[in-house]
């Protein structure tokens, strides 16, 4: 089973969010955040009451003109 994971840099940490199950974890590197979110999702899926959002999660890039904020790189 595949899940959508969004990772953001938050200070010295990387925060990972698994969209379909609304679970969040973190790590000091992207790799650690991914390892931790995988473990959290696997533990969640072991529960017989685990729920996966039935609607599709759509990730779509959005471009806006004249944006004043600089894009950041993780």
Backbone as CSV, one residue per row, in Angstrom:
resi,resn,N_x,N_y,N_z,CA_x,CA_y,CA_z,C_x,C_y,C_z
1,UNK,0.849,-1.172,0.000,0.000,0.000,0.000,0.897,1.237,0.000
2,UNK,0.536,2.222,-0.769,1.312,3.460,-0.833,0.540,4.614,-0.205
3,UNK,1.291,5.519,0.406,0.717,6.708,1.030,1.440,7.945,0.518
4,UNK,0.766,9.067,0.568,1.359,10.350,0.210,1.983,10.952,1.453
5,UNK,3.284,11.272,1.384,3.980,11.876,2.516,4.493,13.248,2.112
6,UNK,4.175,14.238,2.916,4.654,15.606,2.719,5.684,15.879,3.802
7,UNK,6.862,16.350,3.382,7.933,16.641,4.342,8.253,18.120,4.295
8,UNK,8.356,18.720,5.482,8.719,20.143,5.610,9.855,20.283,6.597
9,UNK,10.745,21.206,6.316,11.822,21.538,7.256,11.233,22.495,8.280
10,UNK,11.407,22.180,9.542,10.867,23.004,10.621,11.991,23.227,11.624
11,UNK,12.747,24.318,11.457,13.910,24.559,12.298,14.973,23.532,11.976
12,UNK,15.413,22.797,12.983,16.426,21.765,12.773,15.810,20.400,12.464
13,UNK,14.508,20.307,12.445,13.817,19.038,12.245,13.103,19.007,10.895
14,UNK,12.836,17.794,10.415,11.986,17.574,9.252,10.701,16.924,9.750
15,UNK,9.573,17.496,9.389,8.273,16.979,9.778,7.665,16.246,8.589
16,UNK,7.188,15.017,8.818,6.581,14.203,7.766,5.113,13.982,8.102
17,UNK,4.246,14.179,7.106,2.800,14.010,7.274,2.301,12.998,6.247
18,UNK,1.693,11.918,6.699,1.076,10.929,5.822,-0.384,11.331,5.634
19,UNK,-0.692,11.861,4.463,-1.980,12.506,4.212,-3.185,11.578,4.365
20,UNK,-3.119,10.384,3.806,-4.292,9.507,3.798,-4.701,9.016,5.176
21,UNK,-3.789,9.013,6.120,-4.114,8.555,7.476,-3.935,9.658,8.514
22,UNK,-3.546,10.835,8.061,-3.383,12.022,8.911,-2.485,11.742,10.116
23,UNK,-1.297,11.196,9.824,-0.314,10.891,10.857,0.917,11.749,10.615
24,UNK,1.503,12.250,11.696,2.683,13.109,11.610,3.807,12.495,12.432
25,UNK,5.030,12.614,11.905,6.224,12.209,12.638,7.335,13.177,12.263
26,UNK,8.518,12.978,12.808,9.616,13.894,12.501,10.954,13.184,12.610
27,UNK,11.995,13.864,12.145,13.342,13.335,12.244,14.341,14.455,12.010
28,UNK,15.592,14.212,12.358,16.637,15.225,12.167,17.129,15.273,10.728
29,UNK,16.743,14.300,9.906,17.062,14.292,8.473,15.815,13.819,7.728
30,UNK,15.819,14.002,6.409,14.692,13.512,5.609,14.585,11.998,5.750
31,UNK,15.724,11.327,5.702,15.723,9.873,5.803,15.144,9.402,7.139
32,UNK,15.533,10.075,8.219,15.014,9.710,9.539,13.520,10.001,9.638
33,UNK,13.084,11.132,9.086,11.656,11.464,9.094,10.858,10.414,8.315
34,UNK,11.387,9.969,7.170,10.702,8.946,6.380,10.667,7.605,7.117
35,UNK,11.752,7.248,7.773,11.796,6.005,8.552,10.759,6.062,9.677
36,UNK,10.693,7.209,10.356,9.772,7.354,11.484,8.314,7.389,11.040
37,UNK,8.012,8.054,9.911,6.620,8.100,9.455,6.194,6.719,8.972
38,UNK,7.108,5.982,8.341,6.785,4.616,7.904,6.438,3.745,9.110
39,UNK,7.254,3.832,10.150,6.989,3.058,11.361,5.653,3.448,11.985
40,UNK,5.369,4.745,12.044,4.110,5.220,12.636,2.906,4.735,11.831
41,UNK,2.993,4.777,10.506,1.882,4.325,9.664,1.703,2.814,9.794
42,UNK,2.808,2.072,9.808,2.709,0.617,9.974,2.047,0.254,11.302
43,UNK,2.425,0.934,12.375,1.799,0.678,13.676,0.314,1.021,13.646
44,UNK,-0.022,2.141,13.015,-1.419,2.552,12.904,-2.230,1.506,12.126
45,UNK,-1.665,0.993,11.022,-2.384,0.057,10.167,-2.588,-1.305,10.841
46,UNK,-1.827,-1.601,11.897,-2.023,-2.843,12.647,-3.324,-2.824,13.449
47,UNK,-3.826,-1.627,13.748,-5.057,-1.481,14.520,-6.252,-1.830,13.628
48,UNK,-7.121,-2.690,14.116,-8.279,-3.089,13.301,-9.237,-1.925,13.053
49,UNK,-9.155,-0.861,13.834,-10.011,0.311,13.634,-9.353,1.367,12.744
50,UNK,-8.184,1.062,12.173,-7.482,2.025,11.323,-8.356,2.424,10.150
51,UNK,-8.319,3.693,9.829,-9.110,4.212,8.716,-8.207,4.941,7.736
52,UNK,-8.464,4.717,6.464,-7.780,5.434,5.393,-8.831,6.313,4.740
53,UNK,-8.487,7.562,4.480,-9.437,8.456,3.834,-9.846,7.854,2.496
54,UNK,-11.151,7.812,2.254,-11.637,7.184,1.032,-11.590,8.125,-0.163
55,UNK,-11.628,9.420,0.082,-11.547,10.351,-1.043,-10.100,10.422,-1.532
56,UNK,-9.942,10.736,-2.781,-8.598,10.847,-3.346,-7.881,12.054,-2.781
57,UNK,-6.610,11.884,-2.505,-5.748,12.992,-2.117,-5.099,13.471,-3.401
58,UNK,-5.258,14.725,-3.720,-4.692,15.274,-4.953,-3.615,16.278,-4.579
59,UNK,-2.408,16.022,-5.033,-1.296,16.940,-4.837,-1.097,17.653,-6.167
60,UNK,-1.254,18.944,-6.170,-1.187,19.697,-7.409,-0.365,20.964,-7.188
61,UNK,0.651,21.184,-8.019,1.447,22.405,-7.855,0.649,23.639,-8.285
62,UNK,0.886,24.735,-7.603,0.197,25.991,-7.906,1.230,27.077,-8.087
63,UNK,1.197,27.751,-9.207,2.097,28.879,-9.459,1.302,30.181,-9.366
64,UNK,1.901,31.171,-8.723,1.287,32.483,-8.651,2.278,33.519,-9.176
65,UNK,1.770,34.549,-9.785,2.619,35.619,-10.311,3.008,36.578,-9.197
66,UNK,4.164,37.164,-9.337,4.635,38.233,-8.448,4.686,37.827,-6.976
67,UNK,5.036,36.592,-6.724,5.173,36.162,-5.335,6.377,36.864,-4.698
68,UNK,6.213,37.464,-3.548,7.279,38.196,-2.870,8.159,37.288,-2.034
69,UNK,7.616,36.171,-1.569,8.378,35.253,-0.727,9.306,34.412,-1.596
70,UNK,10.499,34.159,-1.102,11.459,33.318,-1.812,11.145,31.853,-1.538
71,UNK,11.226,30.999,-2.571,11.012,29.577,-2.316,12.159,29.021,-1.499
72,UNK,11.863,28.090,-0.608,12.917,27.479,0.210,13.171,26.061,-0.283
73,UNK,14.357,25.596,-0.030,14.741,24.248,-0.416,14.995,23.460,0.851
74,UNK,14.388,22.281,0.957,14.590,21.433,2.143,15.956,20.841,2.146
